Every structure is written in C-alpha cells, then in structure tokens.
Amino acid sequence: MKIKILYFAWMRERIGKSSEKIETEASTIDELVKELRLKDQRYDFAFSDLSSVRVALDQTLVSFDTSLTDVSEIAFFPPMTGG
C-alpha cells in the first residue's frame, strides 16, 4: 500500500524532510517504524526513542500498535504541551 507520511518539529529536522509517500507492506505502525529505521541512519536516529514520539492516522491520535488498514496519512511528531 502507498501511504503519505508527515514529519513535524524535530522529527522533520532529523529525517530531513517534512513529508514523503512510501510503498509499504507493514500492517501496523510498529512494523512501519521498523521498516523506516532500516531505510537510513537518519530514520533510525529519529525513531530511536518512541516514548518521545506521537503518531496520528488521518489526523486521529493513536498508539503504535494500531493497524494501517485503510489509512491514507500518518503523522509523526513530538509530544505536545499546553500552557
């Protein structure tokens, strides 16, 4: 399946791009992250500590074990704070 991935804040800076479209066979976000980490050292560094990364599927916050079925967009970003 082809999926659009968005990267925000320091994720974008570490990976070196704000978005990309990739072809993947991953069935969950965890599997996708494993694929991405093998792709390049920049991805491995950006995803090295998942406790400091949040993920949204089609603009809905989800956990890393969520299925990628019928998803068109994934966004990775650091935790948000309010004030």
Backbone torsions as a table, in degrees:
resi	resn	phi	psi	omega
1	MET	NA	151.9	178.3
2	LYS	-102.5	130.6	-177.0
3	ILE	-132.6	141.5	173.3
4	LYS	-90.7	131.1	178.8
5	ILE	-116.9	132.7	177.3
6	LEU	-112.7	139.6	177.4
7	TYR	-121.8	134.1	-177.8
8	PHE	-122.8	155.9	174.7
9	ALA	54.8	-132.1	-175.8
10	TRP	-67.8	-20.1	174.7
11	MET	-63.2	-44.9	178.8
12	ARG	-61.8	-43.0	-178.8
13	GLU	-65.4	-41.9	-178.6
14	ARG	-70.0	-39.0	-178.1
15	ILE	-81.8	-30.1	177.0
16	GLY	91.4	15.2	176.2
17	LYS	-156.6	153.2	-178.6
18	SER	-90.9	-21.0	178.4
19	SER	-161.6	163.6	174.7
20	GLU	-163.6	158.5	172.9
21	LYS	-111.9	130.2	-179.5
22	ILE	-129.9	158.2	172.9
23	GLU	-99.6	129.4	-178.1
24	THR	-142.9	153.3	173.0
25	GLU	-107.0	3.7	-178.6
26	ALA	-61.8	142.5	178.8
27	SER	-104.3	-14.7	177.0
28	THR	-134.1	167.6	177.1
29	ILE	-64.4	-39.9	177.0
30	ASP	-54.3	-46.5	179.9
31	GLU	-64.5	-39.3	178.1
32	LEU	-62.7	-44.5	179.2
33	VAL	-61.2	-40.3	177.3
34	LYS	-61.0	-43.1	176.8
35	GLU	-60.5	-46.3	-177.8
36	LEU	-63.9	-40.8	-178.7
37	ARG	-62.9	-29.3	178.3
38	LEU	-81.0	-16.2	-175.8
39	LYS	-66.5	-41.6	-173.6
40	ASP	-166.9	155.3	179.8
41	GLN	-60.5	-33.9	179.4
42	ARG	-61.9	-41.4	178.6
43	TYR	-68.3	-41.9	179.2
44	ASP	-58.6	-43.0	178.0
45	PHE	-65.8	-45.2	-177.5
46	ALA	-63.9	-34.7	-177.4
47	PHE	-102.8	17.3	-175.9
48	SER	-69.6	-25.7	179.5
49	ASP	-130.1	90.7	-176.3
50	LEU	-68.5	-14.2	176.9
51	SER	-68.7	-16.8	179.0
52	SER	-107.7	20.5	178.9
53	VAL	-128.2	136.6	173.6
54	ARG	-113.0	158.1	-177.7
55	VAL	-139.1	143.9	176.7
56	ALA	-131.2	139.0	174.0
57	LEU	-109.3	123.5	-178.4
58	ASP	46.4	44.7	175.1
59	GLN	70.1	23.3	175.3
60	THR	-121.8	124.0	-179.8
61	LEU	-63.3	129.9	-177.9
62	VAL	-139.6	174.9	176.5
63	SER	-96.0	167.8	-174.7
64	PHE	-71.2	-14.6	178.3
65	ASP	-91.2	8.4	-178.8
66	THR	-72.5	141.8	179.0
67	SER	-68.8	149.1	177.4
68	LEU	-95.9	9.5	-179.7
69	THR	-60.3	129.2	176.5
70	ASP	60.2	31.2	179.1
71	VAL	-100.3	138.1	177.3
72	SER	-109.5	-22.4	-176.5
73	GLU	-144.4	136.0	176.0
74	ILE	-123.1	135.9	177.0
75	ALA	-123.2	133.3	175.4
76	PHE	-114.0	134.6	-176.9
77	PHE	-158.5	160.7	177.2
78	PRO	-74.2	162.2	177.2
79	PRO	-56.3	145.2	-179.3
80	MET	-98.4	147.8	175.0
81	THR	-125.0	153.4	178.9
82	GLY	-110.6	174.2	179.4
83	GLY	-175.3	NA	NA
